[in-house]
Amino acid sequence: MDGDGRGEPPPQKAAHYCVDDRIQYIREFLASKGVDFDRCCTFDTDGDCWLAGTLPPWNKILSAVCLELIELRPAALCLRSNDLFYPNGNSSVEALDYGAYLFTWLPKQHACVQWICLNEGISFRKPVFALNMALPSSARVRHLTLEKRYSNSFSELDLCDGMAAFTTLETFQFLKLDITSRDLAHSIAALLRENGRQLVKVRFERNDLSQPSAAVILKALLKCHVLSELSFDYNHLKKHNIETLAEVVRSLRNVKKLTLDFSISERGLFGPIAKALESNTSLEELSLKGCRIQFELLFEALHTNTTLRLLDLKFCKMTFNEVMHLARALTLNKGMRTVLLSHCRMEDEGILLLANAMAINDTLEKLDLFDIFPSTQVIMAFCRSLKNNRTLRSVGFGGTIGSDQERMELSHQMSQHECRGRIALRWKDADQLTPLTIALKADAPSLHELDLGNIDDIPCALLCSLFDVLASNTVVRALRITALHYDCRLGEALRNALISNRSIKRLQLKFDINSSEDPFIGDVCKALLVNTTVAQLSLFSCEIGLTPSKWFAKMLRQNRTLTSIELHLLYLRGRQLQMISRGIAENISVTSFVMTCLRSNRASLRIREAIGRNVGLLNRAAKFVMRTNLTKSSAQAFETLRVAPSFVSQLSEVTEKSEQEAVAAIEAADRYIRSHYLYLTGVVKFSVECHPSARTQADALNDYCWQAIAQFLKVSDVRDE
């Protein structure tokens, strides 16, 4: 009997019992699918959690709510939205409940889940209760990203309630989500103040902020004393908030990167920020894309600022007078390394001033004027300036305009003072391609990036000659090509160049061939079966046919150098996707795979599982190299990836060490395996003891002897019981 004398519990208790029963049912069902709720998190600062090695069953459940769990860094997991396209948009109610429950349970129970990134069009179908429950239970999360995509959105009330729980955030990104209410602005400000002791990165973008809401948030940023990166993009700022932002620049001594893209318009006030820049000693990167400010004040501040290294002014409209101030600033500034001015619509007179300034400047390394088409006279002025300037390594233009006689003179000028490699043009003309081929043959030290643009209008013979020279070039690191028509001679020349070249690491190819059976893709894949240097591949095409798909899949199975692949297609048929997914399932080196039009099906999930497996393999190898996890499984991961040509660069990125330090760490890990082989493999648990004998026994062997023996063995030679 219940307290009121009746046989039924009151409604509140009945509801409570119903929820408990439902949760129990969900847990029992998920346990039958390989999800372990009973095993506690084993994460700590020096180790990692068992969860990182058992992700596939969890991700199968999470996929119903467009989420996945991935190990972004060694021992640190990220719960993030995936970018799969769901054509039907209908998962069963049961599947949604299971996925939503894991979303709320994982951050609360596992400290190893340090990232929550809901930034790929989260489409729960029932997001409100899940988000409302998940955020408050994620107090230990260190990195939070919330981004709106398409028509999906988050409830402001849920965000206000959820964000109050965070106390250990190191990064916070709030992107394309409207902050229209006073309560939400104050909740975000409270989050910034609460986490101010450890927040190092804060980013806001397209938030439809009112000026009072922006003021509340900017004032809270003053409490973020260790902040090193701040972005406030596409959020219109007026006088009062610009003054507050200037106070942030002036007060916070650790800010190294500030981004205000498209946030100041109509010749907005910039004096306070410019004044703060004069005395700032920490800021290294400043981005003001699309801003319409008082540029004279900014450029005057550069006269004395010595710490700023990169200035991004893309899409900024500047008058001749403002360009004149920039040219003067570049003659006086002693710290700037990169200035980006593409899409700025400058006239020849202004660009000529910049060219003359380069004759005096001795610190700038890169000046980007892409998508600007000056006359040949202007480019020749840069050639003359480079005669005395030995620090400027790259000046980029969209192209040039001039008569045939002027082009011939320009070609002569470009052949001097390494201008061919230091001045980047889109090589559309035969008269420019021949000198470029000569520079490639001479290994011009400044030709790090080669953008050939659209090669359809260039004679095939000249291109074949260039590719023949490229085969032996040791300087070019990046190659970009666009082609609308296929020529078998050109395809063969490109294939042979990629087979022989040992310097190109980044390859971008845009093919718009009027056929799905694009032979160019097949040629590239055949080359990458052999190539051991290309680590990043970007392919753009309308679609990919069966034959190219077969070559692509074969390349994925055999290549051990590629680590990042982007495949941008307008159409992708199911059979081709199946081939590609089976190929990447046998790959161990690719840790980033981006494909457009990727639908949610068995093949796409196979791709995601393969990438997750490869990321986990790399992280286990990194843990072994860094001596944070000296188990047999981590040693096997290291041994598997040790022979991959890209392992050094991957390890350098994961551990945030230089490549020289990574090489030294890998060699030390090799020695550790040889010295501790029997212990790592489990053959010996404590020590080796032999019966007395007149002969030398195993227990008498020193470390040098064991290393000599172990060099012929692999960790995988000893099988687990």
N, C-alpha and C positions, 0 to 999 in steps of 0.2 A: 504494500500500500504506500502511496505517496503521502507527503505531509498534509495535503488537504483532504485526506480521507478517501480519495478516489484511486482507482487502479491504474490511471494513466499519469505520466509525468507532465508537468507544465510545458507549454509550447517551447520556452527557451531551452529547457533541458532536452526535450525531444529533438530539437534542431541540433543541439550539441552532440547528442548521441548519433544522429544521422551523419553529421560531418565526420565524426570519429570513425564510424563504420566505413564511410566512403574512402577516407584516407588509408585505413587499414587495407581495404580492398586494392587500392592503387599500389600500395607498397608491395603487397603480395604478388600482384600481377607483374610489376616491374622486376621484382626479384627473380621471377621465373624467366625473365629475358636477359639475365646476366648483370643486373644492376644491384650492387652491394650497398645496402643501407646500414649494415651493422658494423662495418669496419671503419674505425675512426680515421680522421685525417692525420697523416704523419708528417705534414709539412713543418719545417723549421728553417731558420736562417742558413743552416749549413747543409741541409739535405733537401729531399723532395718527397712528394706524396705518391703513394701507390696509384692514385687515380690517373696520373699522367700516362700510365702504361695500359690502361683499360678503357680508352675513350670510345671505341666503336659502338658498344651496346648503348652507352649513354646518348651518343649522337643520333642513333636511330630513333630514339624516343623524342629527342629535342627537335628533330627535323620537322615534326608535325606543326610546331609553332615557329618555324623559320629560324631556329637557333642552332648553334653548334658550339662545342667545347673544344678548344685547341690550345696547345702549349706554345704560347708566343715566345717565351724566353725559358731558359732552363729552370725547371721547378715552378714556373709561374703560368697559371692557366687563364684563359680568356673565355668568357661566356659572351658570345657575340651573335648578332643577326647574320644570316647568310644571304647571299644575293641570288639564290635560285629563283627561277620564274615558275610560278605555280599556275598552269593554264586553267585548271578547273577551280582552284581556290577553295576546295571543299575537302577538309579532312574530317574524319568522324569525330563526334563529340567525345568519345572515349579517348582517342589519340590526342585531342586538344587538352583534355584534362591531365593526361599523363605528362605531356610536355610542359604544361604550365606548372605542375607540381614540382618537377625537377628544377624548373627555373627559380622557384621560390625556395627550394630546399638547398640547392648546391652552395650559394654564397654564404648561407648561414652556417652550414656544417663543415665546409672546407675552406680553410684559410689559404689554400693554394690557389683558389679562384680570386685573382687579384685584379682582373679587368672585367668590366661590364661595358660592352660596346654595342649599343642598339642603334646601328647606323646604316642599315641596308634595307630600309623599307619594311620594318617589322610589321608583320601582318598576322597577329595572333587570332584574329576573328573574335577573340574574347580577351582583349589585352588589359582591360581596366583592372579587374580583380588581381590578375597575375602581377602586373606592375606595382599595384598598390601594396601587395604582400612582399614582393621581392626586394624593393629598394630599402624598406626599413630593416630587413634582415641581412643587409649587405654591409654592415658597419665596418668590416675589415677590408673591404675593397679599396685598392690604392689608385685605380684609374677608372674614371667614369666618362663615357661618351654617349650623348643622346643626340640623335639627329632625325629630323623629319624627312621622309621621302614620300613622294606621290601625295595621296590624299590622307594618308594615315597620320595620326597625331596622338599626343599624350594628353591626358587630363591634367589641367593646371593644379587642381585640388590634390590629385595623386602625387604630383611632383612636389608640391609644398610639403605634404606629409612625409614623403619618402626621403627627401634630401636632408631632412633634419638628423637622420641617423648617421651620416657619414662624418667620421672624425679622423681618418687616416689617409685622405686623398692626397696624391702627389700630382695628378693631372686631372683637369676637368674641362670637358668640351661640350658646349651647348650650341648646336648647329641647326639653323633653319627652323627653329622652334620659336614661336611668337611669345614674347614676354609682354603681354598686354595688361596684366593685372598688377596692382600695387603689391598684393600679397606674394605673388611669385617672385617679383623683383627683390622683395625683402627676404624671402626664403633663400634665394641664391646668394644674396649679400651675407646672410648669416652663415651659409655654407663656406663662403670664402674666408670669413673671419675665423670660423671654427678650425679650418684646415690651414690657416695662414702660416703655421710653423713649418709645414712640409710641402706645401704646394709649389711646384716648380714650373708648371705649364698650365695656362688658362687660355681658352679660346672661345670667342663668341662670334657667330656669323648669321646674318640675315634674321635678326630677332624681332624686327618691327618694334624697336624700343622707343618709348616716349622719352623725352629729355629728363623728366624726374626719375624715371626708372633707371636710365643710364647713369644718372648722378649717384643714385643709391649704390649701384654695383661698382662704379669707379672708386667711390670713397672706401668701399670694403677692400678693394685691391691694395690700398695703402697698408693693410695689415698683413699682406703676403710678403714677408720680409726676405724669403729665399727665392722668390719668383725669378725665373730666368727667361721665360718665353711668354709673351702676351700678344694675342691676336684679337682685334676688335673690328671685324670686316663687315662691310655692307650694313653698317649701323650708323645712321646720320648723327653727327656730333655738332653741336653749336657752341657758342662762345664759352658758356659756363663750364660745360663738360670738357672742352679742350683745355681750359685752365686746370681742371682737376687732373686730366691726363698728364699734363705737363708736370704737375706735382708728383705723380707716380714715377715719371721718368727721372725727376730730380731726386726723389727720396729713396727709391729702391735701388740698392747698389749692386744687385746681382742680375738685373735684366740685360740679357745679351741679344734678344731678338724681339722687335716690335713690329707688328703688322697692322696697318690701318687702311687696308684696301677699300676703295670706293666709300669711305666714311666721312670725307670732308669735301663739300661741294660749294659752288658759287663763290669762289675766291675766299673760302672760309678763313677765319682767324687761325694763324699758325705761329704767331710771334712767341707765345709762351713756350711751346714745344721747342722752337728753334733756340730760344734762350737757354732752355734746359739742356739741349744738345751741346752747347758751348762748353759746359762744365762737366757733362756726363763722362765717366771714365770706364763704363762697363758695356754699353751698347755696341754690338758688332754688326747687326743686320737691321736695316730699316726698310720696310716696304710700304710704299704709298701709291700703289697701282690705282689709276683712275681718279686720283684726288685732284681737286682744283683749289690750290692753295696759293699763298704768297710765296712763290718759289724763291724770290730774291732773298727772303729771310732765311730759308733753309740753306741756300748756297753760301750765304755769308757765315752761317754757323760752321760750315765745313772748313773755313779758313783756319780755325783753331782746333777743331775736333781731331783727335789723333787715334781714336779707338775704332771708329766706324769702318768696317771692311766691305760691306755690301750695301748698295743703294738701289732699290728697285722702283723705277718710275715708269713702268710700262703703262700705256694708255693715258698718259698725262699730256694735256695740251699746254704747250709752252710758247710764249711769244719770243721773238728774236731777242729782245732785251733780257728775258729770263735765261735763254740759252747762252747769252754773253756772260751773265753772272755765273752760270755753271762752268763755262770754259775758264773763267778766272779762278773759280774755286779749285778746279783740277790742277791749275798751275801752282797753287799754294798748298793744297792738302798733301799730307805726308803719310796718311794711313789707309786710304781707300784702295781696295784691290779689284772690285767689280762694280760696274755701273750698267744697269739694264734700262735701255731706252726704246725698246721696240714698240711699234704702233704709236709713236709720238708725233708723226706728221711734221717733221722738221723740213725747213727749206734748205737749199744748198748753202746759203750764206751762213746759217747757224752751224751746220755740220762742218763747214770750213773752219770756223772758230775752234771747234773741238779738235779738228786735225792739227791746227797750229798749237793748241794747248798740249797735245801729246809730244811735241818736240821738246817741251820743258818738263813735263811730268816724269817722275822716275820711280813711281810706286804702283800705278795702275797696271793690272794684268789682263783684264777683260773689259771690253766696251761693246755692248750688244746693241746694234742698230738694225736688227732684222725687221723685215717688212717695211724698210725705208729704201727707196730707190734713188740714190743721188746720181749726179752726172759723173762721168769718168774723170773730170778735172778734180772733183772732191776726193775720189779714191786715190788719185795720183798724189794729192796733197798728203794723205795718210802715208803713202809710200815714202815720201820725202821725210816725213816726221820720224818714221821708223828707222831711218838711217842713223839717227842719234839716240833713239829710244831702244834700249835692250830689255826692258821689263815688260812691255806690252806684248802679250803673247797671242791675243785673239781680238780681232775687230770684225764683227759680223754685219753684213748687209743683205738685204733681200735680193739685190741685183744692181745693175747699173744701166744708165742711159747715155748713149753717145754714138757718134758716126763711126764708120769702119776705120777711118784713119785714127780717131781717138782710141778706139779699141786696140789697135795695133800698138799705139804708144803706151797704153795701159798695160798691155801684155809684156812689153819691154820693162816697164817700171816694176811690175810684179815679180819679175825674175831676179830682182836684186834685193839684198838685205833680208832674205828669207820671207819676203812679202807674200809669196805664193802660199805659204803655210800659215802666216800670221793674219792675213786678211781673208775672211771667209765670204765667198760669193756662191750663188747658185749657178753651177757650171752648165749653162745651157748652150754655149757657143763653142764651135770647134776650135776657134782661135784661142780660147782659154783652156781647152782640155789638153792640148798638146804640152804646153808649159807645166800644167799640173802633173801630167804623167812624168815629166822630167824631174819635178820636185819629189814625187813619190819614189822614183828610182834612186834618188840621192838621199833618201831617208831624211827629208827636211824635218828637223826636230820639233817644229811647231804644228805639224799636221796631225794633231791628235784626233780630230773629228773630220770625217769626210762625208759631206752631204751633196750627193750628185743630183738631187731633185728629180724631176721627170726626165727620163733618159730617152724618151721616144723620138725626139727631134735630133738626137746626136747620132752621127754615122756609126754604124755597128763596128766598123774596123777600128775606129778610134777608141771606142769603149772596150773592145777586146784587148787592145794594146794596154789600156789602163789597167784592166783586170789582170793581165799577165804580169805587169809590174807590181800590182798590189799583192800578188802571191808571195813575193819575197820581202815586202815592206815590213819593217819592225817597229814602226812608230804609230800608225793609225790604231786607235782604240775603239772608235765607233764608226759604223758605216750605215748610211741611210740612202735608200734607193726607192724611186717610184717608177712604175712601168704600167702602161696601158695595153701594150702589144707584146707578144712573145716572138722571139727570134731564137731558133735552136742554137745558133753559133754563140749568141750572147749568153744563153742559159748555160752552155757548156763552159764558157770562159768564167762566168761567175762561180760555177761549181768548182772548177779547178783552183780558182783563187782562194776560195774558202777552205778547200782541202789543204792547201800548202801554207796559208798564212798562219803565223804564230803570235800575232799581236792583237787582233780584233777581239774585243770582249763584249761589245754591244752591237747587235744587228737589228736594224729596223727596215722592213720591206713592205711596200704598199703595191699590191697587184690588183688591177681592175680589169683583168682579162675577161673578155666576153665569153667565158666558158667556165663551168664548174670544174672541168678537168684541167686546172691551171698547171701547165708543165713547170713553171717557175718554182712553185712550192715543192714539187718533186725534186728538182735540181738542188734546191737548198737543203732539203732533208737528206739527200744522198751525200752531200758535202758534210753535213753535221754528223753523219755516221762515223766520220773519220776525224773531224776537227776536234781539237782538245783545248781550245782557248775561249770560244764564244760561250759566255755565261748567261747573257740576257738576249732573248729573242722576242721580237714583236712582229707579228704578221697581220696585215690588213688585206682583206679580200671580200668580194661579194659572197662567195660560198666556197666550199671545198668539196671536190668530187671524190669518187671512190678510190681511184688510183693515187691521188695525192694523199688521201687519208691513210692508205696502206703504208705509204712511205713515211708519213708523219708518225704513225704508230710504231713502225719498225725503228725509226730514229729514237723515239722515246724509250723503247726497250733496251737499246744498246748504248745510247749516249750517257756518259757519266760526268759531263762538264756543265751542261745547262742547269741553272738553278732557278731561273725566272722565265716564264713563258706567258706572252699575251697573244691571244688569238681573237682578233676582232672580225667577226663575220656578220653579214646581214641575214644569212640563212644557214641553218645547220640541220641536216637531216638525221634521223635517228640511227641509221646504219653507220654513218660516218662517226657519230658520237660514240657508238658502241666500240668501234675500232680504236678511237683515240683513248677511250677510258681503259680498254684492255692494255694498251701500250703503256700508259702511265702507271698502271697497277704494277708493272714490272720495273719501274724506274725507282731509283733510290736517291737521286740528287736534287730533283726539282722540288723546291719548297714554296714556290709561289706560282699559281696557275690561274690566269684570268681569261675567261672566255665569255663573250657576249652571247645573248640568246640561249643561256644554259637553263634548260627546263629541269624541273624536279622529277627525276626518275631513277631507275636503278643505275644507269650509266653515270649520271651526274653525282650520285652518292658514292659510286666507286671512285670517281676522281677525287672527291673530298676526303674519303678515307685514305687514299694513297698519299695525298698531300699532308694530311695529319700524321700519317705514319712516318713520312720522310722528315717532317719537322721534329717529331719525337726522337727519331734516330739521330738527327743532328744535335739536338739538345742533350741526349745521353752521351754522345761523343764529347760534347763540350764540357759536360760535368766531369768526365774522366780526365780530360786534359787539364782542367782547372783543379783537379784533386778534390772535388766536393762529393764525388760518388765513385768509389773505387770497387765497384761490383763487377762480376763477370759479364753481366748484360751490357753495362756501359763500356767495358773494355771491348766487347764484341762489336758494339756500335762504332767505336773508334777505329777498330781494325777494318771494318767494312768500308768506312768513308776515307780511311787514310790514303788510299790509292787514287781517290777521285781528284782530278786536276783542280777543281774549284774549292777543295776543302779548306785551304789556307784562307782564302777570302771570306768564305762562309763563317769560319771560326772567328776570324777577325771581327766580323760584323756582330756575331752573337755575343762575344765576350767583350766587345768594345776595346780591343787592343789593336796595336799596329800589326801589319803583316809580318814584320820582323819578329815581334814578340810572339805572334802566333806560331811562326816556324820554330822558334826556340822551345815553345811549350809542347809542340808536337814531337820534337826530338826527345824532350825529357819524358814524355809519355811513352815513347818507344822503349827507352831505357828502363822505365819502371816495369813495363810488361815483361821484358827479358829478365829483369832481376827478381821479379815476384811471380813468375809464370805459374809455378806449382800451387801457390796460394790463391792466385786469381782464379784459376781453373777449378779449384776445389780438390785437387789431387792430394795436397798436403794441408792439414788444418792448422797444426801448431809448428811442428818441426820434423826433421828427418833424422832418424837414428838407425844405424846399421850394426850388425854383429861385428865384433872385433875380427880383424883380418890383417894379414901382412900387406895386402894390397890396398891401394887407395879406394876408399868407398865413397858413396854419394854424399854422405854427411861431411866429408872432408873437402868437398869442392868449394872453392871460393866464389865470390860474386862474378868475377870475370868468366869463370868456367860455366856458370849457369847462364850467363848472357850469351856465351858462345853456343850453348846447346839450344837455348830458346829461340835463337834467330832462325832456326829451321822449322819452328813450330808456330801454329796459330792457336789463338784462344778457342776458336771453333773446333779445333781438332779433338778437344775433350768434350764429349757429349754429356748433356745433363741426364741424370738418372730418370 
